[in-house]
Amino acid sequence: MARQAAATAAVHLDNARSYRREHAVASALQRRLQPGVTPRLTAVEIAHVYLPESAGGAWFDVIPLSGTRVALVVGDVAGHGIEAAATMGQLRVALRTLALQDLETDEVLTHLDEVAGQLTAADSRDGHPYLATCAVTVYDPVSRQCSMMRAGHPAPILVDPDGSPIGVDVPLGPPLGAEDGAAFLPAVTRLPPGCLIAHVTSGLLGSEGLGDGDADAVHRLEHVLATPSRPLQELCDTALYRLTPSRYDDAVLLLARTGCLPPDRVADWTLPADASVVGTARRLTGQQLAVWGLDDRVFTTEIIVSELVTNAIVHGKGPVRLRLIHDDERLLAEVTDAASAGPRLRHARSGDEGGRGLFIVMRLSTHWGVRHARDDKTVWSEQRLGEGTPDDLFAAVDTFDTAEAGV
């Protein structure tokens, strides 16, 4: 009997050691797949608290987007262990990649649901009718517009600068990987500066299912956030102590305090679709940069604006909108027209007189891209102030004959 008891105890000890090792590996993987230091943004002030209690698949992300916008993401993969942590990493990378394509928020979740469907088909875990839940908020500090969407996840909690909850009905979409061809509807609202946006996981709200979680926990969190002027990290810690999250699930709280760009940092003009306005666009650009004290960027930015406006007039539709944004250490130029087709890079032969505009924009910009909306598209260029000089233009000119260029 003693030998049998010892053998049984040895088996249990070995199982416990194996489980503890797997838990440690899953926790390390989960922490490694989370974002590192959150970026410093003009759009919002960020703080978060993250407790991987069960080595599951909860995650969050803060993604800077074009036009000084920012995407706030919180999600939770069903299940626990190494497989859940690995799936979380795949979904987080997929969502960040989709968001950086400047897609609409509903398109991002639709494509992410397709990715989740493929992962669900290849997943060997049983007992979960869906793969993950997710909530995404995109905030624009220029227009102060906030677009929110969720897939089976608790809705974001909004608090105005006075501490009162802001009631916004965010439609509850199906969780990721649960349905084929799922539709996600956004909720759009305009927020004053100083509002709080809180994203949470169900583990912090005491709920193990889908939806908005426990109502009492939501009210307690709103009570904690009723003093939005307090430091964000202090609010995160207070919320953690007040809510006492479940010991059997991960807990994530992502807080953001909204800001806005001063009106004198944004310049906006609408120009007719006529070739004669290209010179006008250059002149307006030079005058505005002189007001901002960016005389050393006038030459480069005028070239970028000239090429973008010319392309919009030649290949676009309707009037052309030119917008300049001075955001701390960045200078952004955006040109919007009513055509849906975006420009693309292509090879320009040495004898071609055109087809080099987009190459010039690419060489003179730190980043550039195309942002599609329902009724128009925007081609944007970002310059990092303090990086590079107008001499970059001459390096671009030297390589025109063999360069890739665009229309």
C-alpha positions as CSV (number, residue, x, y, z in Angstrom):
1,M,0.0,0.0,0.0
2,A,2.9,2.4,0.8
3,R,4.5,1.6,-2.6
4,Q,1.2,2.2,-4.4
5,A,0.7,5.5,-2.6
6,A,4.2,6.6,-3.4
7,A,3.8,5.6,-7.1
8,T,0.5,7.5,-7.3
9,A,2.0,10.6,-5.6
10,A,4.9,10.5,-8.0
11,V,2.6,10.5,-11.0
12,H,0.7,13.5,-9.5
13,L,3.9,15.4,-8.8
14,D,5.1,14.7,-12.4
15,N,1.8,16.0,-13.8
16,A,2.0,19.1,-11.6
17,R,5.5,19.8,-12.7
18,S,4.6,19.4,-16.4
19,Y,1.5,21.6,-15.9
20,R,3.6,24.3,-14.2
21,R,6.2,24.2,-16.9
22,E,3.5,24.5,-19.6
23,H,1.9,27.4,-17.7
24,A,5.3,29.1,-17.4
25,V,5.9,28.7,-21.2
26,A,2.5,29.9,-22.1
27,S,2.8,32.9,-19.8
28,A,6.2,33.8,-21.2
29,L,4.9,33.5,-24.8
30,Q,1.8,35.6,-24.0
31,R,3.9,38.4,-22.5
32,R,6.3,38.3,-25.4
33,L,3.5,38.7,-27.9
34,Q,2.0,41.7,-26.2
35,P,3.1,45.2,-27.4
36,G,6.2,46.7,-25.8
37,V,6.3,50.3,-24.9
38,T,3.1,52.1,-26.1
39,P,3.9,54.8,-28.6
40,R,3.7,58.5,-27.6
41,L,0.8,60.1,-29.5
42,T,-0.7,63.5,-29.9
43,A,-4.1,61.9,-30.4
44,V,-4.5,60.2,-27.0
45,E,-2.7,59.6,-23.7
46,I,-2.5,55.9,-23.0
47,A,-2.2,53.6,-19.9
48,H,-3.0,50.0,-19.3
49,V,-2.9,47.1,-16.8
50,Y,-2.5,43.5,-17.9
51,L,-2.8,40.4,-15.7
52,P,-2.1,37.1,-17.5
53,E,-3.5,35.1,-14.6
54,S,-4.5,31.9,-16.6
55,A,-1.9,32.1,-19.4
56,G,-4.8,32.6,-21.8
57,G,-5.2,34.7,-24.9
58,A,-6.1,38.2,-23.8
59,W,-4.3,41.0,-25.7
60,F,-4.4,44.7,-26.4
61,D,-2.7,47.0,-28.9
62,V,-2.3,50.7,-29.7
63,I,-1.8,51.3,-33.4
64,P,-0.8,54.8,-34.8
65,L,-2.6,55.4,-38.1
66,S,-2.3,58.0,-40.9
67,G,-3.7,61.5,-40.3
68,T,-2.7,61.4,-36.6
69,R,-5.5,58.8,-35.9
70,V,-5.0,56.0,-33.5
71,A,-6.6,52.5,-33.2
72,L,-7.2,51.0,-29.7
73,V,-7.7,47.3,-29.6
74,V,-8.5,44.7,-27.0
75,G,-9.3,41.1,-27.6
76,D,-9.5,37.7,-25.9
77,V,-8.9,34.2,-27.4
78,A,-11.1,31.4,-26.1
79,G,-9.2,28.8,-24.1
80,H,-5.9,28.8,-22.2
81,G,-2.4,27.6,-22.6
82,I,0.2,27.7,-25.3
83,E,-2.3,27.3,-28.1
84,A,-4.4,30.2,-27.0
85,A,-1.3,32.4,-26.6
86,A,0.0,31.4,-30.1
87,T,-3.5,32.1,-31.6
88,M,-3.5,35.5,-29.8
89,G,-0.2,36.4,-31.5
90,Q,-1.5,35.5,-34.9
91,L,-4.7,37.5,-34.5
92,R,-2.8,40.5,-33.1
93,V,-0.3,40.6,-36.0
94,A,-3.1,40.1,-38.5
95,L,-5.2,42.9,-37.0
96,R,-2.2,45.3,-36.9
97,T,-1.4,44.5,-40.6
98,L,-5.0,45.1,-41.6
99,A,-5.2,48.4,-39.7
100,L,-2.0,49.7,-41.3
101,Q,-3.7,49.3,-44.7
102,D,-5.9,52.2,-43.8
103,L,-9.1,50.2,-44.2
104,E,-12.4,51.2,-42.7
105,T,-13.0,49.8,-39.2
106,D,-15.7,47.4,-40.4
107,E,-13.5,46.1,-43.2
108,V,-10.7,45.4,-40.7
109,L,-13.0,43.3,-38.5
110,T,-14.5,41.5,-41.5
111,H,-11.1,40.5,-42.8
112,L,-9.9,39.5,-39.3
113,D,-13.0,37.3,-39.0
114,E,-11.9,35.6,-42.2
115,V,-8.5,35.0,-40.7
116,A,-10.1,33.7,-37.5
117,G,-12.3,31.3,-39.6
118,Q,-9.2,29.8,-41.2
119,L,-7.5,29.4,-37.8
120,T,-10.7,27.8,-36.4
121,A,-10.7,25.2,-39.2
122,A,-7.1,24.3,-38.4
123,D,-7.5,24.5,-34.6
124,S,-7.6,21.2,-32.7
125,R,-9.2,22.5,-29.5
126,D,-12.7,21.3,-28.7
127,G,-15.6,22.9,-26.7
128,H,-15.3,26.4,-28.1
129,P,-17.9,27.6,-30.7
130,Y,-15.8,30.6,-31.5
131,L,-12.1,31.5,-31.7
132,A,-11.9,35.0,-30.1
133,T,-13.6,38.3,-29.2
134,C,-12.4,41.7,-30.1
135,A,-13.2,45.4,-29.8
136,V,-11.7,48.2,-31.9
137,T,-11.9,52.0,-31.5
138,V,-10.4,54.5,-34.0
139,Y,-10.1,58.1,-32.7
140,D,-9.3,61.1,-35.0
141,P,-7.9,64.1,-33.0
142,V,-8.5,66.5,-35.9
143,S,-12.3,65.8,-36.3
144,R,-12.6,64.3,-32.7
145,Q,-14.6,61.5,-34.3
146,C,-14.6,58.2,-32.5
147,S,-15.6,55.0,-34.4
148,M,-16.2,51.9,-32.3
149,M,-16.9,48.3,-33.2
150,R,-16.9,45.0,-31.4
151,A,-17.1,41.2,-32.2
152,G,-18.6,39.4,-29.2
153,H,-16.6,41.7,-26.8
154,P,-17.7,44.0,-24.0
155,A,-18.4,47.5,-25.3
156,P,-16.0,50.4,-24.7
157,I,-16.8,52.6,-21.7
158,L,-16.9,56.3,-22.4
159,V,-16.7,59.0,-19.7
160,D,-16.9,62.7,-20.5
161,P,-14.5,65.3,-18.9
162,D,-17.0,65.9,-16.1
163,G,-17.0,62.3,-15.1
164,S,-20.4,61.3,-16.4
165,P,-20.8,58.2,-18.5
166,I,-21.4,58.7,-22.2
167,G,-24.1,56.4,-23.5
168,V,-23.2,55.0,-27.0
169,D,-24.9,51.9,-28.3
170,V,-22.1,49.9,-30.0
171,P,-23.8,47.0,-31.9
172,L,-22.7,43.6,-30.7
173,G,-21.3,41.6,-33.6
174,P,-20.7,37.9,-33.6
175,P,-17.3,36.7,-32.1
176,L,-14.5,36.0,-34.5
177,G,-14.5,32.6,-36.2
178,A,-18.1,31.9,-35.2
179,E,-20.0,32.7,-38.4
180,D,-19.2,32.8,-42.1
181,G,-19.8,36.2,-43.7
182,A,-20.4,38.0,-40.4
183,A,-21.4,41.7,-40.6
184,F,-20.0,44.3,-38.1
185,L,-21.7,47.7,-37.7
186,P,-19.8,50.7,-36.3
187,A,-21.0,53.2,-33.8
188,V,-19.7,56.7,-34.5
189,T,-19.7,59.7,-32.1
190,R,-17.9,62.9,-31.6
191,L,-16.0,63.3,-28.3
192,P,-14.9,66.5,-26.6
193,P,-11.2,66.7,-25.5
194,G,-10.5,65.1,-22.1
195,C,-12.8,62.1,-22.4
196,L,-11.8,58.7,-21.3
197,I,-12.1,55.6,-23.4
198,A,-11.9,52.3,-21.5
199,H,-11.5,48.9,-23.1
200,V,-11.7,45.8,-20.9
201,T,-11.8,42.1,-21.2
202,S,-14.5,39.9,-19.7
203,G,-12.1,38.6,-17.0
204,L,-12.1,42.1,-15.4
205,L,-15.9,42.4,-15.5
206,G,-16.5,39.0,-13.9
207,S,-18.0,37.4,-17.0
208,E,-17.0,34.2,-18.7
209,G,-19.4,34.6,-21.7
210,L,-20.0,37.0,-24.6
211,G,-21.5,40.4,-24.4
212,D,-21.1,43.3,-21.9
213,G,-20.2,41.4,-18.8
214,D,-21.6,41.9,-15.3
215,A,-23.6,45.2,-15.0
216,D,-22.4,45.8,-11.4
217,A,-18.8,45.5,-12.5
218,V,-19.4,48.0,-15.3
219,H,-21.0,50.5,-12.9
220,R,-18.1,50.1,-10.5
221,L,-15.6,50.8,-13.3
222,E,-17.6,53.9,-14.4
223,H,-17.5,55.1,-10.8
224,V,-13.7,54.7,-10.7
225,L,-13.4,56.6,-14.0
226,A,-15.7,59.4,-12.7
227,T,-12.6,61.4,-11.9
228,P,-11.0,61.6,-15.4
229,S,-8.5,64.3,-14.4
230,R,-6.5,61.8,-12.3
231,P,-3.4,60.2,-13.8
232,L,-4.4,57.3,-16.1
233,Q,-2.1,54.8,-14.5
234,E,-3.5,55.6,-11.1
235,L,-7.0,55.0,-12.5
236,C,-5.9,51.7,-13.9
237,D,-4.5,50.5,-10.6
238,T,-7.6,51.7,-8.7
239,A,-9.9,49.9,-11.1
240,L,-7.9,46.7,-10.7
241,Y,-8.3,46.9,-6.9
242,R,-12.0,47.7,-7.0
243,L,-13.0,45.1,-9.5
244,T,-11.0,42.2,-8.1
245,P,-10.8,40.3,-11.5
246,S,-11.4,36.5,-11.7
247,R,-8.4,34.4,-10.8
248,Y,-9.3,32.0,-13.6
249,D,-9.1,34.4,-16.5
250,D,-6.8,37.1,-17.9
251,A,-7.6,40.7,-17.2
252,V,-6.8,43.7,-19.5
253,L,-7.8,47.3,-19.0
254,L,-6.7,49.8,-21.7
255,L,-7.4,53.5,-20.9
256,A,-7.1,56.4,-23.3
257,R,-7.7,60.1,-22.6
258,T,-8.6,61.9,-25.8
259,G,-6.9,65.0,-27.1
260,C,-7.2,67.2,-30.1
261,L,-5.0,69.1,-32.4
262,P,-5.2,72.9,-32.1
263,P,-7.0,74.5,-35.1
264,D,-3.9,76.5,-36.0
265,R,-2.0,73.2,-36.6
266,V,-4.4,72.1,-39.4
267,A,-4.8,73.9,-42.8
268,D,-7.5,72.8,-45.2
269,W,-8.4,74.0,-48.7
270,T,-10.8,72.7,-51.4
271,L,-9.5,73.4,-55.0
272,P,-11.3,72.9,-58.3
273,A,-10.1,70.0,-60.5
274,D,-8.1,72.2,-62.9
275,A,-4.5,72.0,-63.8
276,S,-4.1,75.8,-63.1
277,V,-4.6,75.2,-59.3
278,V,-1.3,73.3,-58.9
279,G,0.6,76.5,-58.6
280,T,-2.0,77.8,-56.2
281,A,-1.5,74.6,-54.0
282,R,2.2,75.2,-54.0
283,R,1.8,78.9,-53.0
284,L,-0.7,78.0,-50.2
285,T,1.7,75.4,-48.9
286,G,4.6,77.7,-48.8
287,Q,2.6,80.4,-47.0
288,Q,1.3,78.0,-44.4
289,L,4.7,76.4,-43.7
290,A,6.1,80.0,-43.2
291,V,3.4,80.6,-40.6
292,W,4.5,77.4,-38.8
293,G,8.1,78.3,-39.0
294,L,9.0,75.4,-41.2
295,D,10.8,77.4,-43.9
296,D,13.4,74.6,-44.4
297,R,10.6,72.3,-45.5
298,V,8.9,74.6,-48.0
299,F,10.8,73.3,-51.1
300,T,10.3,69.6,-50.3
301,T,6.7,69.9,-49.3
302,E,5.8,72.1,-52.3
303,I,7.2,69.3,-54.6
304,I,5.2,66.6,-52.7
305,V,2.0,68.7,-52.8
306,S,2.5,69.5,-56.5
307,E,2.8,65.9,-57.4
308,L,-0.2,64.7,-55.3
309,V,-2.5,67.5,-56.5
310,T,-1.5,66.9,-60.1
311,N,-2.2,63.1,-59.8
312,A,-5.6,63.9,-58.2
313,I,-6.6,66.2,-61.0
314,V,-5.4,64.0,-63.9
315,H,-6.6,60.6,-62.5
316,G,-9.2,61.6,-59.9
317,K,-12.7,63.0,-59.9
318,G,-14.4,66.0,-58.5
319,P,-12.8,68.9,-56.5
320,V,-9.5,68.3,-54.8
321,R,-9.0,68.7,-51.0
322,L,-5.6,69.6,-49.7
323,R,-4.9,69.3,-46.0
324,L,-1.6,70.1,-44.1
325,I,-1.1,68.9,-40.5
326,H,1.7,70.0,-38.2
327,D,1.8,67.4,-35.5
328,D,4.8,68.0,-33.1
329,E,7.7,66.3,-35.0
330,R,5.7,65.3,-38.1
331,L,4.4,67.2,-41.1
332,L,1.6,65.6,-43.0
333,A,0.2,66.4,-46.5
334,E,-3.0,64.9,-47.6
335,V,-4.8,65.2,-51.0
336,T,-8.3,63.8,-51.3
337,D,-10.4,63.3,-54.4
338,A,-13.7,61.4,-55.3
339,A,-12.1,58.5,-57.3
340,S,-11.9,55.1,-55.6
341,A,-8.9,53.8,-57.5
342,G,-5.6,54.4,-55.7
343,P,-2.2,55.1,-57.3
344,R,0.4,52.4,-57.6
345,L,4.1,52.2,-58.2
346,R,5.3,51.0,-61.6
347,H,8.4,51.1,-63.7
348,A,9.0,54.3,-65.7
349,R,11.2,54.0,-68.8
350,S,14.1,56.4,-69.4
351,G,12.2,58.0,-72.3
352,D,8.9,58.6,-70.4
353,E,8.0,62.1,-69.6
354,G,5.5,61.2,-66.9
355,G,5.0,58.4,-64.4
356,R,7.5,59.6,-61.8
357,G,5.3,61.6,-59.5
358,L,4.7,58.9,-56.9
359,F,8.3,58.0,-56.9
360,I,9.2,61.6,-56.0
361,V,6.6,61.5,-53.1
362,M,8.0,58.2,-51.9
363,R,11.6,59.4,-51.8
364,L,10.8,62.7,-50.1
365,S,8.5,61.2,-47.5
366,T,9.2,59.2,-44.3
367,H,6.0,57.3,-45.0
368,W,3.2,57.6,-47.6
369,G,0.1,55.7,-48.4
370,V,-3.5,55.7,-49.6
371,R,-6.6,55.8,-47.3
372,H,-9.9,54.7,-48.7
373,A,-13.2,55.9,-47.5
374,R,-16.8,55.2,-48.6
375,D,-16.9,58.0,-51.2
376,D,-13.3,59.1,-51.8
377,K,-9.7,58.3,-51.3
378,T,-6.8,60.2,-49.7
379,V,-3.1,60.0,-50.7
380,W,-1.0,61.1,-47.8
381,S,2.7,61.8,-47.1
382,E,4.4,62.1,-43.8
383,Q,7.7,63.9,-43.2
384,R,9.6,63.5,-39.9
385,L,10.9,67.0,-39.0
386,G,14.6,66.9,-38.2
387,E,15.2,63.9,-40.4
388,G,16.6,64.4,-43.9
389,T,17.0,67.6,-45.8
390,P,15.7,69.0,-49.1
391,D,18.9,67.6,-50.5
392,D,17.1,64.2,-50.7
393,L,15.3,65.6,-53.8
394,F,18.6,65.6,-55.7
395,A,19.3,62.0,-54.8
396,A,15.8,61.2,-56.1
397,V,16.5,63.1,-59.4
398,D,19.7,61.2,-60.0
399,T,17.8,57.9,-60.0
400,F,14.8,58.9,-62.1
401,D,15.9,57.0,-65.2
402,T,15.9,53.6,-63.5
403,A,13.4,54.2,-60.7
404,E,10.0,52.7,-60.0
405,A,7.4,55.5,-60.3
406,G,3.6,55.9,-60.1
407,V,0.7,57.6,-61.8
